[in-house]
Amino acid sequence: KMGDCDDTTVLLASLLQSIRVPTALACSHDHIFLLFDSGINPSRKMRLGLPPDMYHINNNRLWLPVETTWIGKSFMEGWEKGAELLQNYILSNDLKIVEVADAGKTYKPIPVKALENIMSAPRVTSQIYDQDTQDFRMAMKERQQKYIRELEAKIDQYPDSSEIRNELATIYAMNNKMKKARFHYSAILDRSPLNFEARNNIGNTYFLEGEIDSAYSSYLLALDNARTAADSNGVYLNLGTVYAAIDSMDITYQMYARVVRDVQDSTKIESTLISRVEDLLGISFENIELTRAEEQRVLKRVDDKKVKKAVKETAKKKQKEKGKPKGKKISKPSVTKQRKPQEQIEDVFYWAF
């Protein structure tokens, strides 16, 4: 239960690598600590509900820093200390990050003879794991709530800040608190009706609540105010999901094909998002090609009044099929029923921040 920074960092890195969790060494002139791949795509960082200094984005992956010498303390304490060290070393320009997998290509591991008698883990290990997991979840919730309070306080101080409101609203939306999310998105739009982020993101909340026609209208307004190709591609992804929900798969394919073609030129739309869409819909866009002429037809159909009418008619039809009174929210679109957990449904949307 003892060791200096290099001992404990290498040990924890080895343990995590053994269960296929990628790790990296954070090195300074006088210290070393650990980063490990959270498995969370940077485009979903808002779901954490944590301040950006609690994680590090490198090579389009979200890494969590851990100070490994804090033996006997909780993981959350080691994480917070690692985050503090990371920011200090970044500010002082005294940090080099080396991914263990990359280092292993140059420095081959030393062969170790297999042990004949391997000790089995004591039963108490599972009990410790369960308790640690519970403690971590509680600590995460407390830290998230603290950060939300900090953002709320900033809004009180800077009520016209669209950036702060959008961050808070997106954290709420990604944690299934749609009413609070819409309140802040709406506050942005009251001051700035052409705000792209709020228009796009409030459309996502509408879709997740089953209000397809409202989502569709929001996406069209967002598309009109997109500032970059990446913004446009994001809205096309969201529109494609709407078309899939109303069973217009021909337009869905064309929408996604357009994004697949342009994805290499985008800094915001990552290929893994396309993969999640493919997984959700059970289709592949690998062999779909979209010519310029076809693209123009797609763009025309986006603004076509007939399509808008079809979306509204489909929404009304689904209301009747479910036997719900007119004016009530429709059930969540069938495209989401294959994978019910909230976080998986959200994964097919483009969130702007």
Beta strands, then each sheet from edge to edge (+ up, - down):
strand 1: 23-27
strand 2: 32-37
strand 3: 56-58
strand 4: 61-66
strand 5: 96-99
sheet 1: 3+ 4- 2+ 1- 5+
end
